[in-house]
Amino acid sequence: MNKKVMIGCPVRNRAWVLPRYLECLGKVEYLPEKTEYCFVINDCVDETPEILESFASEQRSPVKLIRMDYGHDQGHDRGKYSFARLASLRNLLLDGFLDSDADYLFSVDSDILVPPSALSCLLEDDCDIVSALVCNGHELGNEKIFNILKRKNGRWMHLLEFPRDKIFQVDCTGAAYLIKRRVIEACGVRYSAALGAEDIGFCHSAGKKGIKIFCDSRVECTHLMRENDII
């Protein structure tokens, strides 16, 4: 596989999880010369910037750090942040990607631990947008809730029953997904908070442009939703 991949996400006050997150990214099985990173750092009051600067200094692959501070009026804990602000930050990540020569963007949220084979497996799927499987249901007490949704009767519904051994189509995903350059560059898909969560806005925009979205359930990541989840 000779495709170049950018890996990254927006990051705010994630010092509690960044060492584990970056350790997992460093173990991804892909050529360093075909990999680069981009992180959008915003409104941090912890050691997040220093951790990312240290990571950048140690990498053989290029690391781009974009800083965008809006002020501290919005909380950063789960459920307290602004989807509109997240959409803006994720669009800055897309701008950073378009400024590169990468063929794919591997968007991996900073609380997601990817397995070493994740990137190579998703690349082999050769989809415009394809996600790994990520459980989001820990705090809701339902381990069947993952990062995949279907749109039914105008509503976005979590897909609770799905195959666990193959790739399948979904209407929306998030957390950890691989995006082909054409989706962002040629088709102009962007993040929006108009429908709620920014990932829904992105996937809805993609769907309206005829872009199919998939999940590969053979690639499953670990989701660290709280500081006491660190393993």
C-alpha positions in Angstrom: 0.0 0.0 0.0 1.6 3.2 -1.2 -1.1 5.7 -0.1 -0.2 8.5 2.1 -2.3 9.0 5.3 -2.7 11.9 7.7 -3.9 10.9 11.2 -5.3 13.4 13.6 -8.1 15.2 15.5 -9.0 18.3 17.5 -7.5 18.1 21.1 -8.5 19.9 24.2 -7.4 19.1 27.8 -6.6 15.5 27.1 -3.4 15.1 29.0 -5.0 12.3 31.0 -5.3 10.1 27.9 -2.9 11.5 25.3 0.1 9.3 26.2 -1.9 6.1 25.7 -3.6 7.5 22.6 -0.2 8.5 21.0 1.4 5.3 22.0 -1.3 3.4 20.1 -0.9 5.6 17.0 2.9 5.0 17.2 2.2 1.2 16.9 0.0 1.5 13.9 1.4 -0.9 11.2 2.1 1.5 8.4 5.2 3.0 6.8 6.4 6.1 8.6 7.3 7.8 5.3 3.7 7.4 4.2 2.2 8.8 7.5 1.8 12.3 8.9 -0.1 13.8 11.8 -2.2 16.8 12.4 -3.7 18.0 15.7 -5.9 21.0 16.3 -5.1 22.2 19.8 -7.7 24.5 21.4 -8.2 26.2 24.8 -6.0 23.9 26.8 -5.3 24.5 30.5 -3.4 21.3 31.0 -0.2 19.8 29.5 -1.9 18.8 26.2 0.3 21.2 24.1 3.5 20.1 25.7 2.7 16.4 25.2 1.9 16.9 21.5 5.1 19.0 21.1 7.1 16.2 22.6 5.4 13.7 20.3 6.2 15.9 17.3 9.8 16.1 18.2 10.2 12.3 18.5 8.5 11.3 15.2 10.1 10.3 11.9 6.8 11.4 10.3 5.8 15.0 9.9 3.5 16.4 12.7 1.4 19.6 12.1 0.1 21.3 15.2 -2.7 23.9 14.6 -3.6 26.2 17.5 -7.1 27.8 17.7 -8.3 29.3 20.9 -11.9 30.5 21.3 -11.9 31.2 25.0 -12.9 29.0 28.0 -16.6 29.7 28.1 -17.5 26.2 26.8 -16.7 23.1 28.9 -14.6 20.3 27.5 -16.0 17.4 29.4 -18.3 14.9 27.7 -21.7 16.4 27.2 -20.6 20.0 27.9 -18.9 21.1 24.7 -20.4 23.0 21.8 -21.1 21.0 18.7 -20.8 24.2 16.6 -17.3 24.7 17.9 -16.4 21.1 17.4 -17.6 21.4 13.8 -15.4 24.5 13.3 -12.3 22.7 14.8 -12.9 19.6 12.7 -13.1 21.8 9.6 -9.7 23.2 10.5 -8.4 19.7 10.6 -9.8 19.2 7.1 -8.0 22.4 6.0 -4.8 21.0 7.4 -5.4 17.8 5.5 -6.0 19.7 2.2 -2.8 21.6 2.7 -0.9 18.2 2.7 -0.4 15.7 -0.1 -2.0 12.9 1.8 -4.5 10.6 0.0 -6.5 9.7 3.1 -7.5 11.3 6.5 -7.7 8.9 9.4 -9.8 10.8 11.9 -9.2 9.3 15.3 -10.7 11.0 18.4 -8.2 11.5 21.2 -10.0 9.1 23.5 -9.9 6.2 21.0 -7.2 3.5 21.2 -6.7 1.9 17.8 -5.3 -1.6 17.3 -2.0 -1.8 15.3 -3.7 -3.3 12.2 -6.6 -0.8 12.1 -5.2 1.5 9.4 -4.1 -1.2 7.0 -7.4 -3.1 7.3 -9.5 0.1 6.6 -7.3 0.9 3.6 -7.8 -2.5 2.2 -11.6 -1.9 2.3 -11.1 0.9 -0.3 -14.2 2.9 0.7 -14.8 6.6 0.4 -15.6 6.6 4.2 -15.1 3.6 6.4 -15.0 3.4 10.2 -13.7 1.1 12.8 -16.2 -0.2 15.4 -16.2 1.8 18.7 -18.5 1.2 21.7 -20.2 4.4 22.9 -22.6 2.8 25.3 -20.6 2.5 28.5 -22.2 5.5 30.3 -25.6 4.6 29.0 -25.4 1.1 30.4 -25.9 -0.5 27.0 -22.9 -2.2 25.5 -24.8 -2.6 22.2 -24.5 1.1 21.4 -21.6 1.8 19.0 -20.5 4.6 16.7 -22.8 3.6 13.8 -26.3 4.9 13.0 -29.1 4.4 10.5 -31.6 7.1 9.5 -35.2 5.9 9.8 -38.3 8.0 9.5 -36.2 11.1 9.7 -34.5 10.1 12.9 -30.9 8.9 13.6 -31.0 5.6 15.3 -28.2 3.6 16.8 -27.7 0.4 14.9 -27.9 -2.3 17.5 -27.9 -5.5 15.4 -25.2 -5.8 12.8 -22.6 -8.4 11.5 -19.4 -8.6 13.5 -17.3 -10.2 10.9 -17.4 -8.0 7.8 -17.9 -4.6 6.3 -21.4 -3.2 6.0 -23.1 0.1 5.1 -24.3 2.6 7.6 -25.7 6.2 7.4 -23.5 7.8 10.0 -20.4 7.1 11.9 -17.7 8.8 14.0 -14.8 8.4 16.5 -12.4 6.5 14.2 -12.9 6.6 10.4 -10.9 6.7 7.2 -11.8 9.3 4.6 -10.6 9.5 1.0 -9.3 12.8 -0.2 -12.0 13.1 -2.9 -14.7 13.3 -0.3 -13.2 16.5 1.2 -11.5 18.0 -1.9 -13.7 17.2 -4.9 -17.1 16.7 -3.1 -16.6 19.4 -0.5 -18.0 17.5 2.4 -17.6 19.5 5.7 -18.7 19.3 9.3 -21.8 21.0 10.6 -23.8 21.2 13.8 -27.0 22.0 12.0 -28.4 18.5 12.8 -26.8 18.1 16.2 -23.5 16.3 16.6 -20.9 17.4 14.1 -20.3 13.9 12.8 -23.9 13.6 11.9 -23.6 16.8 9.9 -20.5 15.4 8.1 -22.1 12.1 7.3 -25.4 13.7 6.2 -23.5 16.0 3.8 -21.7 13.0 2.4 -24.9 11.0 2.0 -26.6 13.9 0.1 -23.6 13.9 -2.4 -24.1 10.1 -3.0 -21.1 9.0 -0.9 -21.6 5.7 0.8 -20.4 5.2 4.4 -19.3 1.8 5.8 -18.2 0.3 9.0 -15.7 -2.6 9.2 -16.7 -4.4 12.4 -13.6 -6.6 12.2 -11.6 -3.5 13.3 -12.7 -2.7 16.9 -11.1 0.1 19.0 -11.1 0.8 22.7 -13.0 3.9 23.9 -11.7 5.6 27.1 -14.6 7.8 28.0 -13.5 8.9 31.4 -10.1 9.4 33.2 -10.7 6.3 35.4 -11.0 4.2 32.2 -7.3 4.4 31.6 -5.8 0.9 31.1 
